Amino acid sequence: MSPMPQSRGAASAPNNLYTAILAVALGVVVATSAFVAVQCYTQYNTIFGMP
């Protein structure tokens, strides 16, 4: 017997719960970034520059 554990291939979740949580979290980050960009543009007429 080897002291190294045998690899059983890629681990997979029994359902898509973790994928759904990751998708929701990514959606929140993208929506927040878009909101901040729009607010910066409407208030300062620029997104990346200093006001």
mmCIF file of the N, C-alpha and C atoms, coordinates in Angstrom:
data_MODEL
# 
_entry.id   MODEL 
# 
loop_
_atom_site.group_PDB 
_atom_site.id 
_atom_site.type_symbol 
_atom_site.label_atom_id 
_atom_site.label_alt_id 
_atom_site.label_comp_id 
_atom_site.label_asym_id 
_atom_site.label_entity_id 
_atom_site.label_seq_id 
_atom_site.pdbx_PDB_ins_code 
_atom_site.Cartn_x 
_atom_site.Cartn_y 
_atom_site.Cartn_z 
_atom_site.occupancy 
_atom_site.B_iso_or_equiv 
_atom_site.pdbx_formal_charge 
_atom_site.auth_seq_id 
_atom_site.auth_comp_id 
_atom_site.auth_asym_id 
_atom_site.auth_atom_id 
_atom_site.pdbx_PDB_model_num 
ATOM 1   N N  . MET A 1 1  ? 0.834   -1.187 0.000   1.00 0.00 ? 1  MET A N  1 
ATOM 2   C CA . MET A 1 1  ? 0.000   0.000  0.000   1.00 0.00 ? 1  MET A CA 1 
ATOM 3   C C  . MET A 1 1  ? 0.873   1.242  0.000   1.00 0.00 ? 1  MET A C  1 
ATOM 4   N N  . SER A 1 2  ? 0.455   2.222  -0.744  1.00 0.00 ? 2  SER A N  1 
ATOM 5   C CA . SER A 1 2  ? 1.181   3.474  -0.861  1.00 0.00 ? 2  SER A CA 1 
ATOM 6   C C  . SER A 1 2  ? 0.697   4.450  0.205   1.00 0.00 ? 2  SER A C  1 
ATOM 7   N N  . PRO A 1 3  ? 1.603   5.278  0.756   1.00 0.00 ? 3  PRO A N  1 
ATOM 8   C CA . PRO A 1 3  ? 1.162   6.283  1.728   1.00 0.00 ? 3  PRO A CA 1 
ATOM 9   C C  . PRO A 1 3  ? 0.338   7.398  1.086   1.00 0.00 ? 3  PRO A C  1 
ATOM 10  N N  . MET A 1 4  ? 0.418   7.508  -0.231  1.00 0.00 ? 4  MET A N  1 
ATOM 11  C CA . MET A 1 4  ? -0.347  8.532  -0.944  1.00 0.00 ? 4  MET A CA 1 
ATOM 12  C C  . MET A 1 4  ? -1.752  8.006  -1.200  1.00 0.00 ? 4  MET A C  1 
ATOM 13  N N  . PRO A 1 5  ? -2.773  8.840  -0.950  1.00 0.00 ? 5  PRO A N  1 
ATOM 14  C CA . PRO A 1 5  ? -4.142  8.373  -1.211  1.00 0.00 ? 5  PRO A CA 1 
ATOM 15  C C  . PRO A 1 5  ? -4.385  8.215  -2.705  1.00 0.00 ? 5  PRO A C  1 
ATOM 16  N N  . GLN A 1 6  ? -5.218  7.268  -3.035  1.00 0.00 ? 6  GLN A N  1 
ATOM 17  C CA . GLN A 1 6  ? -5.574  7.032  -4.429  1.00 0.00 ? 6  GLN A CA 1 
ATOM 18  C C  . GLN A 1 6  ? -6.523  8.123  -4.901  1.00 0.00 ? 6  GLN A C  1 
ATOM 19  N N  . SER A 1 7  ? -6.267  8.654  -6.085  1.00 0.00 ? 7  SER A N  1 
ATOM 20  C CA . SER A 1 7  ? -7.174  9.669  -6.625  1.00 0.00 ? 7  SER A CA 1 
ATOM 21  C C  . SER A 1 7  ? -8.375  8.966  -7.246  1.00 0.00 ? 7  SER A C  1 
ATOM 22  N N  . ARG A 1 8  ? -9.526  9.515  -7.017  1.00 0.00 ? 8  ARG A N  1 
ATOM 23  C CA . ARG A 1 8  ? -10.756 8.929  -7.525  1.00 0.00 ? 8  ARG A CA 1 
ATOM 24  C C  . ARG A 1 8  ? -11.344 9.758  -8.665  1.00 0.00 ? 8  ARG A C  1 
ATOM 25  N N  . GLY A 1 9  ? -10.570 10.633 -9.238  1.00 0.00 ? 9  GLY A N  1 
ATOM 26  C CA . GLY A 1 9  ? -11.081 11.481 -10.301 1.00 0.00 ? 9  GLY A CA 1 
ATOM 27  C C  . GLY A 1 9  ? -11.577 12.808 -9.732  1.00 0.00 ? 9  GLY A C  1 
ATOM 28  N N  . ALA A 1 10 ? -12.286 13.545 -10.537 1.00 0.00 ? 10 ALA A N  1 
ATOM 29  C CA . ALA A 1 10 ? -12.786 14.858 -10.120 1.00 0.00 ? 10 ALA A CA 1 
ATOM 30  C C  . ALA A 1 10 ? -13.932 14.689 -9.131  1.00 0.00 ? 10 ALA A C  1 
ATOM 31  N N  . ALA A 1 11 ? -13.898 15.480 -8.092  1.00 0.00 ? 11 ALA A N  1 
ATOM 32  C CA . ALA A 1 11 ? -14.986 15.453 -7.122  1.00 0.00 ? 11 ALA A CA 1 
ATOM 33  C C  . ALA A 1 11 ? -16.182 16.201 -7.698  1.00 0.00 ? 11 ALA A C  1 
ATOM 34  N N  . SER A 1 12 ? -17.341 15.662 -7.510  1.00 0.00 ? 12 SER A N  1 
ATOM 35  C CA . SER A 1 12 ? -18.537 16.330 -8.010  1.00 0.00 ? 12 SER A CA 1 
ATOM 36  C C  . SER A 1 12 ? -19.591 16.356 -6.909  1.00 0.00 ? 12 SER A C  1 
ATOM 37  N N  . ALA A 1 13 ? -20.303 17.419 -6.857  1.00 0.00 ? 13 ALA A N  1 
ATOM 38  C CA . ALA A 1 13 ? -21.377 17.557 -5.883  1.00 0.00 ? 13 ALA A CA 1 
ATOM 39  C C  . ALA A 1 13 ? -22.538 16.674 -6.306  1.00 0.00 ? 13 ALA A C  1 
ATOM 40  N N  . PRO A 1 14 ? -23.289 16.170 -5.362  1.00 0.00 ? 14 PRO A N  1 
ATOM 41  C CA . PRO A 1 14 ? -24.401 15.307 -5.736  1.00 0.00 ? 14 PRO A CA 1 
ATOM 42  C C  . PRO A 1 14 ? -25.527 16.051 -6.463  1.00 0.00 ? 14 PRO A C  1 
ATOM 43  N N  . ASN A 1 15 ? -25.560 17.347 -6.323  1.00 0.00 ? 15 ASN A N  1 
ATOM 44  C CA . ASN A 1 15 ? -26.566 18.116 -7.052  1.00 0.00 ? 15 ASN A CA 1 
ATOM 45  C C  . ASN A 1 15 ? -25.943 19.440 -7.485  1.00 0.00 ? 15 ASN A C  1 
ATOM 46  N N  . ASN A 1 16 ? -26.713 20.289 -8.067  1.00 0.00 ? 16 ASN A N  1 
ATOM 47  C CA . ASN A 1 16 ? -26.190 21.541 -8.597  1.00 0.00 ? 16 ASN A CA 1 
ATOM 48  C C  . ASN A 1 16 ? -26.354 22.705 -7.625  1.00 0.00 ? 16 ASN A C  1 
ATOM 49  N N  . LEU A 1 17 ? -26.434 22.425 -6.351  1.00 0.00 ? 17 LEU A N  1 
ATOM 50  C CA . LEU A 1 17 ? -26.623 23.481 -5.352  1.00 0.00 ? 17 LEU A CA 1 
ATOM 51  C C  . LEU A 1 17 ? -25.444 24.442 -5.343  1.00 0.00 ? 17 LEU A C  1 
ATOM 52  N N  . TYR A 1 18 ? -24.231 23.905 -5.338  1.00 0.00 ? 18 TYR A N  1 
ATOM 53  C CA . TYR A 1 18 ? -23.053 24.772 -5.296  1.00 0.00 ? 18 TYR A CA 1 
ATOM 54  C C  . TYR A 1 18 ? -22.925 25.583 -6.573  1.00 0.00 ? 18 TYR A C  1 
ATOM 55  N N  . THR A 1 19 ? -23.295 25.018 -7.687  1.00 0.00 ? 19 THR A N  1 
ATOM 56  C CA . THR A 1 19 ? -23.267 25.748 -8.950  1.00 0.00 ? 19 THR A CA 1 
ATOM 57  C C  . THR A 1 19 ? -24.267 26.892 -8.924  1.00 0.00 ? 19 THR A C  1 
ATOM 58  N N  . ALA A 1 20 ? -25.431 26.656 -8.356  1.00 0.00 ? 20 ALA A N  1 
ATOM 59  C CA . ALA A 1 20 ? -26.447 27.709 -8.259  1.00 0.00 ? 20 ALA A CA 1 
ATOM 60  C C  . ALA A 1 20 ? -25.986 28.830 -7.331  1.00 0.00 ? 20 ALA A C  1 
ATOM 61  N N  . ILE A 1 21 ? -25.384 28.478 -6.211  1.00 0.00 ? 21 ILE A N  1 
ATOM 62  C CA . ILE A 1 21 ? -24.877 29.491 -5.281  1.00 0.00 ? 21 ILE A CA 1 
ATOM 63  C C  . ILE A 1 21 ? -23.782 30.315 -5.945  1.00 0.00 ? 21 ILE A C  1 
ATOM 64  N N  . LEU A 1 22 ? -22.883 29.665 -6.667  1.00 0.00 ? 22 LEU A N  1 
ATOM 65  C CA . LEU A 1 22 ? -21.825 30.376 -7.372  1.00 0.00 ? 22 LEU A CA 1 
ATOM 66  C C  . LEU A 1 22 ? -22.395 31.295 -8.444  1.00 0.00 ? 22 LEU A C  1 
ATOM 67  N N  . ALA A 1 23 ? -23.409 30.846 -9.163  1.00 0.00 ? 23 ALA A N  1 
ATOM 68  C CA . ALA A 1 23 ? -24.029 31.672 -10.195 1.00 0.00 ? 23 ALA A CA 1 
ATOM 69  C C  . ALA A 1 23 ? -24.706 32.897 -9.588  1.00 0.00 ? 23 ALA A C  1 
ATOM 70  N N  . VAL A 1 24 ? -25.373 32.721 -8.459  1.00 0.00 ? 24 VAL A N  1 
ATOM 71  C CA . VAL A 1 24 ? -26.021 33.857 -7.794  1.00 0.00 ? 24 VAL A CA 1 
ATOM 72  C C  . VAL A 1 24 ? -24.978 34.850 -7.304  1.00 0.00 ? 24 VAL A C  1 
ATOM 73  N N  . ALA A 1 25 ? -23.904 34.354 -6.715  1.00 0.00 ? 25 ALA A N  1 
ATOM 74  C CA . ALA A 1 25 ? -22.852 35.246 -6.227  1.00 0.00 ? 25 ALA A CA 1 
ATOM 75  C C  . ALA A 1 25 ? -22.201 36.008 -7.378  1.00 0.00 ? 25 ALA A C  1 
ATOM 76  N N  . LEU A 1 26 ? -21.944 35.337 -8.482  1.00 0.00 ? 26 LEU A N  1 
ATOM 77  C CA . LEU A 1 26 ? -21.366 36.010 -9.644  1.00 0.00 ? 26 LEU A CA 1 
ATOM 78  C C  . LEU A 1 26 ? -22.326 37.052 -10.204 1.00 0.00 ? 26 LEU A C  1 
ATOM 79  N N  . GLY A 1 27 ? -23.603 36.733 -10.234 1.00 0.00 ? 27 GLY A N  1 
ATOM 80  C CA . GLY A 1 27 ? -24.601 37.697 -10.707 1.00 0.00 ? 27 GLY A CA 1 
ATOM 81  C C  . GLY A 1 27 ? -24.660 38.937 -9.834  1.00 0.00 ? 27 GLY A C  1 
ATOM 82  N N  . VAL A 1 28 ? -24.549 38.755 -8.515  1.00 0.00 ? 28 VAL A N  1 
ATOM 83  C CA . VAL A 1 28 ? -24.556 39.895 -7.600  1.00 0.00 ? 28 VAL A CA 1 
ATOM 84  C C  . VAL A 1 28 ? -23.334 40.771 -7.838  1.00 0.00 ? 28 VAL A C  1 
ATOM 85  N N  . VAL A 1 29 ? -22.176 40.164 -8.019  1.00 0.00 ? 29 VAL A N  1 
ATOM 86  C CA . VAL A 1 29 ? -20.952 40.942 -8.255  1.00 0.00 ? 29 VAL A CA 1 
ATOM 87  C C  . VAL A 1 29 ? -21.047 41.718 -9.567  1.00 0.00 ? 29 VAL A C  1 
ATOM 88  N N  . VAL A 1 30 ? -21.530 41.074 -10.617 1.00 0.00 ? 30 VAL A N  1 
ATOM 89  C CA . VAL A 1 30 ? -21.649 41.752 -11.916 1.00 0.00 ? 30 VAL A CA 1 
ATOM 90  C C  . VAL A 1 30 ? -22.677 42.873 -11.848 1.00 0.00 ? 30 VAL A C  1 
ATOM 91  N N  . ALA A 1 31 ? -23.795 42.629 -11.195 1.00 0.00 ? 31 ALA A N  1 
ATOM 92  C CA . ALA A 1 31 ? -24.829 43.666 -11.080 1.00 0.00 ? 31 ALA A CA 1 
ATOM 93  C C  . ALA A 1 31 ? -24.328 44.855 -10.263 1.00 0.00 ? 31 ALA A C  1 
ATOM 94  N N  . THR A 1 32 ? -23.603 44.594 -9.199  1.00 0.00 ? 32 THR A N  1 
ATOM 95  C CA . THR A 1 32 ? -23.047 45.678 -8.384  1.00 0.00 ? 32 THR A CA 1 
ATOM 96  C C  . THR A 1 32 ? -22.028 46.491 -9.168  1.00 0.00 ? 32 THR A C  1 
ATOM 97  N N  . SER A 1 33 ? -21.184 45.809 -9.918  1.00 0.00 ? 33 SER A N  1 
ATOM 98  C CA . SER A 1 33 ? -20.193 46.519 -10.738 1.00 0.00 ? 33 SER A CA 1 
ATOM 99  C C  . SER A 1 33 ? -20.863 47.387 -11.794 1.00 0.00 ? 33 SER A C  1 
ATOM 100 N N  . ALA A 1 34 ? -21.897 46.870 -12.419 1.00 0.00 ? 34 ALA A N  1 
ATOM 101 C CA . ALA A 1 34 ? -22.623 47.649 -13.427 1.00 0.00 ? 34 ALA A CA 1 
ATOM 102 C C  . ALA A 1 34 ? -23.302 48.854 -12.785 1.00 0.00 ? 34 ALA A C  1 
ATOM 103 N N  . PHE A 1 35 ? -23.899 48.664 -11.626 1.00 0.00 ? 35 PHE A N  1 
ATOM 104 C CA . PHE A 1 35 ? -24.553 49.769 -10.927 1.00 0.00 ? 35 PHE A CA 1 
ATOM 105 C C  . PHE A 1 35 ? -23.556 50.864 -10.558 1.00 0.00 ? 35 PHE A C  1 
ATOM 106 N N  . VAL A 1 36 ? -22.398 50.478 -10.047 1.00 0.00 ? 36 VAL A N  1 
ATOM 107 C CA . VAL A 1 36 ? -21.378 51.465 -9.680  1.00 0.00 ? 36 VAL A CA 1 
ATOM 108 C C  . VAL A 1 36 ? -20.881 52.205 -10.919 1.00 0.00 ? 36 VAL A C  1 
ATOM 109 N N  . ALA A 1 37 ? -20.691 51.495 -12.020 1.00 0.00 ? 37 ALA A N  1 
ATOM 110 C CA . ALA A 1 37 ? -20.229 52.142 -13.245 1.00 0.00 ? 37 ALA A CA 1 
ATOM 111 C C  . ALA A 1 37 ? -21.263 53.145 -13.759 1.00 0.00 ? 37 ALA A C  1 
ATOM 112 N N  . VAL A 1 38 ? -22.529 52.771 -13.737 1.00 0.00 ? 38 VAL A N  1 
ATOM 113 C CA . VAL A 1 38 ? -23.579 53.681 -14.208 1.00 0.00 ? 38 VAL A CA 1 
ATOM 114 C C  . VAL A 1 38 ? -23.688 54.892 -13.293 1.00 0.00 ? 38 VAL A C  1 
ATOM 115 N N  . GLN A 1 39 ? -23.620 54.686 -11.993 1.00 0.00 ? 39 GLN A N  1 
ATOM 116 C CA . GLN A 1 39 ? -23.710 55.803 -11.054 1.00 0.00 ? 39 GLN A CA 1 
ATOM 117 C C  . GLN A 1 39 ? -22.523 56.754 -11.221 1.00 0.00 ? 39 GLN A C  1 
ATOM 118 N N  . CYS A 1 40 ? -21.335 56.218 -11.393 1.00 0.00 ? 40 CYS A N  1 
ATOM 119 C CA . CYS A 1 40 ? -20.164 57.071 -11.615 1.00 0.00 ? 40 CYS A CA 1 
ATOM 120 C C  . CYS A 1 40 ? -20.314 57.865 -12.907 1.00 0.00 ? 40 CYS A C  1 
ATOM 121 N N  . TYR A 1 41 ? -20.801 57.212 -13.947 1.00 0.00 ? 41 TYR A N  1 
ATOM 122 C CA . TYR A 1 41 ? -20.955 57.916 -15.216 1.00 0.00 ? 41 TYR A CA 1 
ATOM 123 C C  . TYR A 1 41 ? -22.012 59.011 -15.127 1.00 0.00 ? 41 TYR A C  1 
ATOM 124 N N  . THR A 1 42 ? -23.123 58.746 -14.440 1.00 0.00 ? 42 THR A N  1 
ATOM 125 C CA . THR A 1 42 ? -24.179 59.756 -14.367 1.00 0.00 ? 42 THR A CA 1 
ATOM 126 C C  . THR A 1 42 ? -23.783 60.921 -13.465 1.00 0.00 ? 42 THR A C  1 
ATOM 127 N N  . GLN A 1 43 ? -23.001 60.665 -12.424 1.00 0.00 ? 43 GLN A N  1 
ATOM 128 C CA . GLN A 1 43 ? -22.647 61.740 -11.499 1.00 0.00 ? 43 GLN A CA 1 
ATOM 129 C C  . GLN A 1 43 ? -21.395 62.500 -11.923 1.00 0.00 ? 43 GLN A C  1 
ATOM 130 N N  . TYR A 1 44 ? -20.413 61.771 -12.498 1.00 0.00 ? 44 TYR A N  1 
ATOM 131 C CA . TYR A 1 44 ? -19.132 62.403 -12.809 1.00 0.00 ? 44 TYR A CA 1 
ATOM 132 C C  . TYR A 1 44 ? -18.817 62.453 -14.294 1.00 0.00 ? 44 TYR A C  1 
ATOM 133 N N  . ASN A 1 45 ? -19.676 61.890 -15.145 1.00 0.00 ? 45 ASN A N  1 
ATOM 134 C CA . ASN A 1 45 ? -19.486 61.832 -16.600 1.00 0.00 ? 45 ASN A CA 1 
ATOM 135 C C  . ASN A 1 45 ? -18.217 61.084 -16.990 1.00 0.00 ? 45 ASN A C  1 
ATOM 136 N N  . THR A 1 46 ? -17.739 60.219 -16.128 1.00 0.00 ? 46 THR A N  1 
ATOM 137 C CA . THR A 1 46 ? -16.615 59.354 -16.422 1.00 0.00 ? 46 THR A CA 1 
ATOM 138 C C  . THR A 1 46 ? -16.683 58.138 -15.509 1.00 0.00 ? 46 THR A C  1 
ATOM 139 N N  . ILE A 1 47 ? -16.082 57.076 -15.938 1.00 0.00 ? 47 ILE A N  1 
ATOM 140 C CA . ILE A 1 47 ? -16.104 55.858 -15.111 1.00 0.00 ? 47 ILE A CA 1 
ATOM 141 C C  . ILE A 1 47 ? -14.747 55.644 -14.444 1.00 0.00 ? 47 ILE A C  1 
ATOM 142 N N  . PHE A 1 48 ? -13.655 55.798 -15.198 1.00 0.00 ? 48 PHE A N  1 
ATOM 143 C CA . PHE A 1 48 ? -12.336 55.448 -14.675 1.00 0.00 ? 48 PHE A CA 1 
ATOM 144 C C  . PHE A 1 48 ? -11.498 56.649 -14.260 1.00 0.00 ? 48 PHE A C  1 
ATOM 145 N N  . GLY A 1 49 ? -11.866 57.838 -14.661 1.00 0.00 ? 49 GLY A N  1 
ATOM 146 C CA . GLY A 1 49 ? -11.056 58.998 -14.344 1.00 0.00 ? 49 GLY A CA 1 
ATOM 147 C C  . GLY A 1 49 ? -11.367 59.582 -12.984 1.00 0.00 ? 49 GLY A C  1 
ATOM 148 N N  . MET A 1 50 ? -10.503 60.412 -12.518 1.00 0.00 ? 50 MET A N  1 
ATOM 149 C CA . MET A 1 50 ? -10.739 61.127 -11.246 1.00 0.00 ? 50 MET A CA 1 
ATOM 150 C C  . MET A 1 50 ? -11.601 62.339 -11.526 1.00 0.00 ? 50 MET A C  1 
ATOM 151 N N  . PRO A 1 51 ? -12.563 62.626 -10.661 1.00 0.00 ? 51 PRO A N  1 
ATOM 152 C CA . PRO A 1 51 ? -13.444 63.785 -10.900 1.00 0.00 ? 51 PRO A CA 1 
ATOM 153 C C  . PRO A 1 51 ? -12.728 65.109 -10.698 1.00 0.00 ? 51 PRO A C  1 
# 
